[in-house]
Amino acid sequence: MRKITTATMTVAAATMLVLSGCSGRGEATQSAAAGFDKGSTIGVVLPTKTSENWVLAGDLFTNSLRDAGFKGDVQYAGASSSVADQQSQISSMVTKGAKVIIIGAVDAGQLTSQVKAAHDAGSVVISYDRLIVNSPDVDYHIGFDSFRVGELQGQSLLEGLEERFPDKKTYNVELFSGSPDDSSAAAFFNGAMKVLKPKIDDGTLKVVSGQSEIKQTATPGWLPQNAQIRMDTLLAGTYGSTDLDGVLSPNDTIARAIITSVKGAGKTVPVVTGQDSEVESVKSIVAGQQYSTINKDTRLLVKANIEAVEALAGGQKPKTNTEIDNGAKKVPADLLTPLIVTKKNAVEAYANDPVLAPLTK
């Protein structure tokens, strides 16, 4: 992390540039700070299409940027979710003169050089969904409140356990977290543990495997096969004659892998959390299998990013409601509010979603 003095100077300088278009980042920067024409290139860099929300995000960005009059350049990382792909894509967008580059990072800590190059060239850099860390050159972050997501997951796990096992006073649980290279994964897990750790400490929850640290619970690449292998191993080694009551899962893809593993072992499906409101998981929730998910409406998130682009085009600052420390600066941020969804409130939660609403009928 940079010294506080340096970080403060960086933030102050960035603020002056936005407000006045002062020199310091070149002519292109002055132009971007003062606004830019419709028809300008807007770059969007996303991870691989490993989950429905990334696929939907790409489609929404492509259509929304076009409808708003901009030239969208929407790119995905390759099949291996390569950091090198994103590094190359960002560099290419800088060469094309992109006025804004919106980045959903594969690895939030491996893009500092490219983000600096984009920033220095005059592109406004927005981190999308996943906070880009350890870079003083991120201009804005727009996403859902990841720590709050984790808190809601922990809360829904407790509520599900109490609901399903009203006669029990203690519960056997296991914990899963996301990919170590995703900055959001730690925020999800830490948020959940804020809720769950007191219950672990007082004996209400028992992590039977003893694996309660984020390094022990991680799911590399967010890949369901990695989650299923770990769940298979836990069941075989720890739950031969022991009941598993609940599992903290960081997202829906992993939740379904956990449920597949449990069914394969011939055990009753425990209370399992999730995130992203994926179609198959919403079906599972309605059918009484997966207990919960988190609704982070991708349509609202992309809309917030498009509104930020339009504000910047008009020479205005995008809307923000907080700051978030990325390890190098406090990044102005617009954090949207997530929502727990269970079978009880699914109809209401997805009432305005044309894809998910029919699944709740």
C-alpha positions in Angstrom: 0.0 0.0 0.0 1.2 3.5 -0.8 2.0 5.9 2.0 -1.0 7.9 3.2 0.6 11.1 2.0 1.0 9.8 -1.5 -2.5 8.3 -1.6 -4.0 11.6 -0.4 -2.1 13.5 -3.0 -3.3 11.1 -5.7 -6.9 11.4 -4.7 -6.6 15.2 -4.5 -5.0 15.4 -7.9 -7.7 13.1 -9.4 -10.4 15.3 -7.9 -8.9 18.4 -9.3 -8.7 16.8 -12.8 -12.3 15.8 -12.7 -13.5 19.2 -11.6 -11.3 21.4 -13.7 -9.7 19.3 -16.5 -6.3 20.5 -15.3 -3.3 19.1 -17.2 -1.4 16.2 -15.8 -2.8 13.2 -17.7 -2.6 14.7 -21.2 -5.0 16.1 -23.7 -7.1 13.0 -23.9 -7.7 13.2 -20.1 -8.8 16.8 -20.3 -11.3 15.8 -23.0 -12.7 12.9 -21.0 -13.0 15.0 -17.8 -14.9 17.7 -19.8 -17.1 15.2 -21.4 -17.1 13.4 -24.8 -19.3 12.9 -27.8 -21.9 10.2 -28.3 -20.4 7.7 -30.7 -17.3 7.5 -28.6 -15.9 4.0 -27.8 -16.7 2.6 -24.4 -14.8 -0.6 -23.4 -16.2 -3.3 -21.3 -14.0 -6.2 -20.1 -15.7 -9.2 -18.4 -14.6 -12.6 -17.2 -15.5 -15.8 -18.9 -19.1 -16.9 -19.4 -19.0 -19.1 -16.3 -22.3 -17.9 -14.9 -25.5 -16.5 -16.2 -25.0 -13.1 -14.7 -21.8 -12.5 -16.8 -23.6 -13.7 -20.0 -26.5 -11.4 -19.3 -24.2 -8.5 -18.4 -22.4 -8.7 -21.8 -25.7 -8.7 -23.7 -27.0 -5.8 -21.7 -23.9 -3.8 -22.1 -23.8 -4.4 -25.8 -27.4 -3.4 -26.3 -27.5 -0.5 -23.8 -24.4 1.2 -25.0 -25.7 1.0 -28.6 -29.1 2.3 -27.6 -27.4 5.2 -25.7 -25.5 6.2 -28.8 -22.1 4.9 -27.9 -19.8 2.4 -29.6 -19.5 -0.5 -27.3 -16.5 -2.8 -27.3 -17.5 -5.7 -25.0 -14.9 -8.4 -24.5 -14.8 -11.6 -22.5 -11.7 -13.3 -21.2 -10.9 -16.7 -22.8 -12.1 -20.1 -21.8 -9.4 -20.4 -19.2 -10.5 -17.0 -17.6 -7.1 -15.7 -18.5 -5.7 -12.6 -16.8 -3.5 -12.2 -19.9 -6.6 -11.9 -22.0 -7.9 -9.0 -20.0 -4.6 -7.3 -19.9 -4.4 -7.4 -23.7 -8.1 -6.4 -24.1 -7.6 -3.3 -21.9 -4.4 -2.3 -23.7 -6.3 -2.6 -27.0 -9.2 -0.5 -25.8 -6.7 2.2 -24.7 -5.2 2.1 -28.2 -8.7 2.5 -29.7 -9.2 5.6 -27.6 -11.9 4.3 -25.3 -13.3 7.1 -23.2 -14.4 4.8 -20.4 -13.3 1.3 -19.7 -15.5 -0.8 -17.4 -13.7 -3.8 -15.9 -15.1 -6.9 -14.3 -11.8 -8.4 -13.4 -10.8 -12.1 -13.5 -8.1 -11.3 -11.0 -8.7 -8.0 -9.2 -5.0 -7.7 -8.3 -3.4 -8.4 -11.6 -4.5 -5.4 -13.7 -2.7 -2.5 -12.1 -0.3 -1.8 -15.0 -3.1 -1.8 -17.5 -5.4 0.3 -15.4 -2.6 2.8 -14.9 -1.9 2.9 -18.6 -5.7 3.5 -19.3 -5.9 6.2 -16.6 -2.8 7.9 -18.0 -4.1 7.8 -21.5 -7.3 9.6 -20.4 -9.7 6.7 -20.1 -12.0 6.8 -17.0 -11.7 3.4 -15.3 -14.7 1.9 -13.6 -14.4 -1.4 -11.7 -17.6 -3.4 -12.3 -19.0 -5.8 -9.6 -15.5 -6.9 -8.5 -13.4 -4.2 -6.9 -10.0 -3.8 -8.5 -7.5 -3.7 -5.6 -4.1 -2.0 -4.9 -4.5 0.5 -7.7 -4.7 4.3 -7.2 -5.9 4.6 -10.8 -9.4 3.2 -10.5 -11.8 6.2 -10.8 -15.0 4.6 -9.7 -16.5 1.3 -8.5 -20.0 0.3 -9.3 -21.4 -3.0 -7.8 -23.5 -4.5 -5.1 -22.4 -4.3 -1.5 -20.3 -7.5 -1.3 -19.9 -7.5 2.5 -23.6 -7.1 2.8 -24.2 -10.0 0.5 -22.1 -12.1 2.8 -24.0 -10.9 5.8 -27.3 -11.9 4.1 -25.9 -15.3 3.2 -25.0 -15.9 6.9 -28.3 -14.7 8.0 -30.3 -16.9 5.6 -28.2 -20.0 6.6 -29.2 -19.4 10.3 -32.8 -18.7 9.4 -33.0 -21.8 7.2 -31.5 -24.0 9.9 -34.0 -22.8 12.5 -36.8 -23.2 10.1 -35.9 -26.7 9.0 -34.8 -28.1 12.3 -37.0 -26.4 14.9 -36.2 -29.0 17.6 -32.4 -28.7 17.3 -30.2 -26.4 19.3 -27.0 -27.1 17.5 -26.3 -27.6 13.9 -23.5 -29.3 11.8 -22.4 -27.1 9.0 -19.7 -26.6 6.4 -18.4 -23.4 4.8 -17.5 -22.7 1.2 -16.0 -19.5 -0.2 -15.2 -18.2 -3.7 -12.1 -18.0 -5.8 -9.0 -16.5 -4.1 -8.3 -14.3 -7.1 -11.7 -12.5 -6.8 -11.6 -9.6 -4.3 -15.4 -10.1 -3.8 -14.9 -13.6 -2.5 -13.2 -12.4 0.7 -15.9 -9.8 1.2 -18.6 -12.4 0.9 -16.9 -14.7 3.3 -16.0 -12.1 5.8 -19.6 -10.7 5.8 -21.0 -14.2 6.4 -18.5 -14.9 9.2 -19.5 -11.7 10.9 -22.9 -13.3 11.4 -21.8 -17.0 11.8 -18.6 -16.8 13.9 -20.4 -15.8 17.1 -22.7 -18.8 16.6 -19.6 -21.0 16.0 -17.9 -19.7 19.1 -20.9 -20.3 21.3 -21.4 -23.8 20.0 -24.7 -23.3 18.1 -22.9 -24.1 14.9 -20.3 -26.9 14.6 -18.0 -26.9 11.6 -17.4 -30.6 11.8 -14.5 -30.7 9.4 -12.8 -27.9 11.3 -12.3 -26.0 8.0 -13.4 -22.5 8.8 -10.6 -20.3 7.3 -11.0 -18.8 3.9 -7.9 -20.6 2.5 -9.5 -23.9 3.6 -12.9 -23.1 2.1 -11.9 -21.5 -1.2 -13.2 -22.7 -4.5 -10.5 -21.9 -7.2 -11.9 -20.3 -10.3 -15.5 -20.4 -8.9 -15.6 -23.8 -10.7 -18.4 -26.1 -9.6 -16.3 -29.2 -10.2 -13.8 -27.9 -7.6 -16.7 -27.4 -5.1 -18.1 -30.8 -5.8 -14.8 -32.5 -5.3 -14.3 -30.8 -1.9 -17.9 -31.6 -0.9 -17.4 -35.3 -1.9 -14.2 -35.4 0.2 -15.9 -33.8 3.2 -18.8 -36.2 3.1 -16.6 -39.2 2.7 -14.2 -38.2 5.5 -16.4 -36.5 8.0 -20.1 -37.4 7.5 -20.2 -41.2 7.4 -22.7 -41.4 10.2 -23.0 -37.7 11.0 -25.8 -35.5 9.7 -25.0 -32.4 7.7 -27.5 -29.7 8.5 -26.3 -26.7 6.5 -23.7 -25.4 4.0 -22.7 -21.8 3.4 -22.3 -21.5 -0.4 -21.0 -18.3 -1.9 -23.0 -18.6 -5.2 -25.6 -20.6 -7.0 -23.3 -22.6 -9.3 -21.4 -23.8 -6.2 -24.6 -24.4 -4.3 -25.9 -26.8 -7.1 -22.6 -28.6 -7.1 -22.9 -29.1 -3.3 -26.4 -30.4 -3.7 -25.3 -32.8 -6.4 -22.6 -34.1 -4.2 -24.9 -34.6 -1.2 -27.5 -36.4 -3.3 -24.8 -38.6 -4.8 -23.8 -39.6 -1.3 -27.4 -40.6 -0.6 -27.8 -38.0 2.1 -30.6 -35.5 2.7 -30.0 -32.1 1.1 -29.0 -29.6 3.8 -29.8 -25.9 4.0 -27.7 -24.4 1.3 -27.3 -20.7 0.5 -26.4 -19.1 -2.8 -26.1 -16.0 -4.9 -26.9 -14.6 -8.4 -30.5 -15.9 -8.8 -29.5 -18.3 -11.6 -32.4 -20.0 -13.4 -31.6 -23.5 -12.2 -31.2 -22.4 -8.6 -34.5 -20.4 -8.6 -36.2 -23.6 -9.9 -34.4 -25.5 -7.1 -35.5 -23.0 -4.4 -39.1 -23.2 -5.6 -38.9 -27.0 -5.5 -37.6 -26.9 -2.0 -34.0 -28.0 -2.6 -31.6 -25.0 -2.4 -32.7 -22.9 0.5 -31.8 -19.4 -0.6 -30.0 -17.2 -3.1 -29.2 -13.5 -3.3 -30.8 -11.3 -5.9 -28.3 -8.9 -7.4 -30.2 -7.7 -10.4 -27.7 -7.5 -13.3 -30.1 -5.3 -15.2 -29.9 -2.7 -12.4 -26.1 -3.0 -12.2 -25.6 -2.5 -15.9 -28.1 0.4 -15.9 -26.1 2.1 -13.1 -22.9 1.7 -15.2 -24.6 3.1 -18.3 -25.9 6.1 -16.3 -22.3 6.7 -15.1 -21.1 6.7 -18.7 -23.8 9.2 -19.7 -22.9 11.4 -16.8 -19.2 11.3 -17.8 -20.1 12.1 -21.4 -21.9 15.2 -20.2 -18.9 16.3 -18.2 -20.5 15.3 -14.8 -19.4 13.1 -12.0 -21.3 9.7 -11.8 -23.6 9.1 -8.9 -21.8 7.6 -5.8 -23.1 6.8 -2.3 -19.9 5.8 -0.5 -16.2 5.2 -0.8 -14.5 1.8 -0.7 -10.8 1.2 0.2 -9.0 -0.8 -2.5 -5.7 -0.9 -0.7 -4.3 2.1 -2.5 -7.1 4.7 -2.4 -10.6 5.2 -1.3 -12.5 4.7 -4.5 -15.8 6.7 -5.1 -18.4 4.0 -5.3 -22.1 3.4 -6.0 -23.1 0.2 -4.1 -26.5 -1.3 -4.9 -28.5 -3.2 -2.3 -28.8 -7.0 -2.5 -31.8 -9.1 -1.4 -32.2 -12.5 0.2 -34.6 -14.7 -1.8 -36.2 -17.9 -0.4 -39.2 -19.9 -1.4 -41.3 -17.6 0.8 -40.6 -14.3 -1.1 -39.5 -15.5 -4.5 -42.8 -14.4 -6.2 -42.4 -10.9 -4.9 -38.6 -10.7 -5.4 -38.8 -11.6 -9.1 -42.1 -10.0 -10.0 -40.5 -7.6 -12.5 -38.0 -10.1 -13.9 -39.4 -11.5 -17.2 -37.1 -14.6 -17.1 -37.4 -15.5 -13.4 -41.0 -14.5 -12.6 -42.6 -17.4 -14.6 -40.4 -19.8 -12.6 -42.1 -18.9 -9.3 -45.7 -19.6 -10.5 
